[in-house]
Each structure stands twice: as C-alpha cells, then as structure tokens.
Amino acid sequence: MSEHKELTGAEGLKKIGELVRDIRITMMTTLGPDGSIDSRPMATQKTEEFDGTLWFLTRGESGKVSEIEHDAHVSLLYADPGDSKFITVKGRARVSTDRAMIRTLWNPMYKAWFPDGEDDPAITILRVDVTEAEYWQASSSTLVRSAKYLAAALTGGKVDFGEMGTVHVG
C-alpha cells in the first residue's frame, strides 16, 4: 500500500513544482456554459520557480478562453508514465493580455501558432492559480515496480508502491 500525505504551504508548493517541472504538456479541463466538460492539451510555460501559479499562452478567441470567463475553475492533468508520476492540479484561471508577461513567456517556437511573434495581437495568457493538487508517484524504477506488482499479486496487495498525497494551497 502507499502512504497518503497531506501537504500544505511551502512544502506543498515545492512538491507540486517538483512533480510538474519536467512535464511540458498538460490536459486542461474547463466547464462549458452548458455544463459540458472540455479538455485539450496545453504547454505549461516554464518560469524561474513555481510559486503556485501556472502559465499558458493561447489564442484569445479560443473556446477555452470563453469557458474560463464563464467559470474560472480548471483542472490540469499531468502524466509522466515513464517515471510513474501522475498529478491532478485544480485552480482558478484568469485571462490576461499583459504584454510584458507575454514577452517573459515567449519562445520563438510559438511563431507556428502566432505568426506575428510575441507582438501578435491574438496571444492571450491563461494564469492558473493553484488551489489544490493530488498526486501519485512510484518510489522505484520500472524493473523494481514490476517486481512489486508481482509481489502484490502474490501477497494480496501488501507492497509499498510509492507515494500519494493531497496538497492544499493557501
């Protein structure tokens, strides 16, 4: 079995930052005005140090922007199956066109989506202020995990697979 940890404050922020740091793409889930749930892949923008805020660039006229303006609650699903890390992050999103922040987050690779570069008027920022997260993280290599799965099957599930926890921010 896995130990369930409850983390808060700086310790919780540090844990979330460590878990999502090397996972570039997340599935962002928003709620439509009719209550439908929409998810789409988004590239998390890297900042110096995780402080409880995650940043994304998108087109201002996209459906997710209008959904966030209707209901700011979002969920971000991060997964690194190769390293057995899975994170669900909940937060509240805000839409911004802060040109200084766009320049801070800009990467020339984004010209494929924004042909006019960092000054493209279509660029919009989605700022997600994290409120909580849940995570599952294996404690060992794939080979060791495979042996643990076999051992769990043989012993009725009495093997430690790693760590899981809940982080409450704020």
Buried (B, 14 or more C-beta within 10 A) or exposed (E): EBEEBEBEEEEBBBBBBEBBEEBBEBBBBBBBEEEEEEBEEBBBBEBEEBEBEBBBBBBBEBEBBBBBEEBBBBBBBBBBEEBBBBBBBBBBBBBEEEEEBBEBBBEEEBEEEBEEEBEBEBBBBBBBBBBBBBBBBBBBEEEEBEEBEEEBEEEEEEBEBBBBBBBEBE
